[in-house]
Every structure is written in C-alpha cells, then in structure tokens.
Amino acid sequence: MHDIIIIGSGPAGLTAAIYAARANLRPLMIRGSEPGGQLTLTTMVENYPGFPDGIMGPQLMEDMDAQAERFGTEFHSGHVDRVELTGTPFRLFVGKDVFETKTVIVSTGSSAKLLGLENERRLMGHGVSTCATCDGFFFRDKKIAVVGGGDSAMEESTFLTKFATNVALIHRRDRFRASQIMTDRALSNEKITVHYNSVVEDVLGDNEVTGIRVRNVNDETTAEFDLDGVFIAIGHNPNTGIFRGQIDLDSTGYIRTAPGSTATNVPGVFACGDVQDPVYRQAVTAAGTGCMAALEAEKFLER
C-alpha cells in the first residue's frame, strides 16, 4: 500500500515527487511511455528560473529526476494501462503489476498534435517546435512558418512577429476556424503572409531546418519555402484516455480541477501540469501545480 503514486514524470510530476518525498510520504512515480515529458524533445530552455545561461531540456529533466530520487522517490519504468478510482484504495494496472495507493497525483501531460512527417520528428528541437513562447526567442531576425488555422496558430503567429522577419502562416483550408478577433489581429500584421489551401508535405534540412515543401490542395502544385523554423500549432491532446468515466473531464479531454486547487472530483485524486492546463502549458507553471498537488495530497492524508 502506497501513500502517494504519481503518474507521469514531467516537470509537474517530478516537482510533486520532490515535495512528497521531503514530507516522508515515500512516493512511487510511474514514469510513463515518455519519461521526462515534452521537455525531453526540446534543446535549450532559457525561460526556466535559476538558469541564467539556459539549460538543455533533457538535462533539466535529468536533474529534477535526480533531485526527486535523492529525497526518496521510488521509480517504476512502466505505463499505466488502466485505473480503478471508484473506491479506495485506488488501483493502478501497469502491465501485469497492480499497485494500490491512498492518493493519486495525475501528471500525464498533453501531447502536441503533429503533422506525421518523418523529418518533423527528426528535426524537433532543431528548427521544429510546438511552443512559440518557449522557442520564439531563438528565431530573432529569421524567417519561419506556422502551421494551423485555430486560435493557437493565430496567437503564435502574432507572437512570433516580435522576433521573426516574416511568418508564413500555412492553413489547409480557405478560411480559418479561429475566432474573428484573433484572425483579424493576425491578418492585419504586415509580417504575416497567409497561404490558404496548403499543406506541408516535408520539412527540409539535414541537421537543422532549412525550409519546407508545401502543396496546394486545389491545383496540386508544390513549392519550397526557404526558412529557418517551423512551428506546429494544430492543437494538443491531453493524455487522459485511461481516466474517462472515472474523473471529470472538460469537452476537450482536460481534467477538471477545483478553482485554485489541483483536486479532482474524486477525493484523493489530484491533477497537475498540462493534463489540467490547456492555457499556459509551460514547464514553470506545471512545476507550480506539481507543488500544489503534493501539498494537497499531504493534507488529504493527514485528514
């Protein structure tokens, strides 16, 4: 029987583990299928406090991992296939293993939707990004493309004009699905060039992005754009499939938590990080909610 089991090993989960371990709660962390979360796909992280010269994303997660282990966190390298949260103790199924616990902290994160191109994954962190606020600074005075047509694409395109000389906005349809105010803001920006009815067929470059190949879906013509970066802004999927029907989720699949809290509708189950945050999706905010979840779980156990 465990006091706390943490599902997921990104910034939120590892911060929760550090706090829970320092409270002598002997947390067990189940790392998941992507240990370290999305930061392991990035290169330089320059906006996490405490690192004036920046730090590589994988290194930051390795350091957090070591800190959690130092205080007594136990780790299990597996993926939770199924959960039973309808009664206590809670039960988590990892392959043939079954774990029982008094509280659960869910920090399974969200995954950025990708285009599905081989070079897109190969060049992730080397010119391909899914986060403008994380990586926009690296593209000062560069030419870039943003792929998407929703509010996120409009917001990221507008934000990136603070750094880039030109932003090519690539959208597969002849109109945007974004809100009118966000669309108007993007279209009125002289640095943004819109390419309607277009899809990215390939990301070009050996060690870093040098361009993209774009196909017009109406006449099937293709063109190559010389540029330095590609931002994929077609949405995120919260990793909440195993919790459906057991925890309250919103219409897009994110876990609902009480205002100003990480508590879910199930007493003893807490959620932190990107799995319950469709707005900010930053490492530092994820870490903050991980701290909250551990403190709230500790108080729950005391009661």
Secondary structure by P-SEA (a helix, b strand, c coil): cccbbbccccaaaaaaaaaaaaaccbbbbcccccccccccccccccccccccccccaaaaaaaaaaaaaaabbbbbcccccccccccccbbbbcccbbbbbcbbbbcccccccccccaaaaaacccccccccccccccccccccccccccaaaaaaaaaacccccbbbbbbccccccccaaaaaaaaaccccccccccccccccccccccbbbbbcccccbbbbbbccbbbbccccccccccccccccccccccccccccccccccccccccccccccccccaaaaaaaaaaaaaaaaaaaac
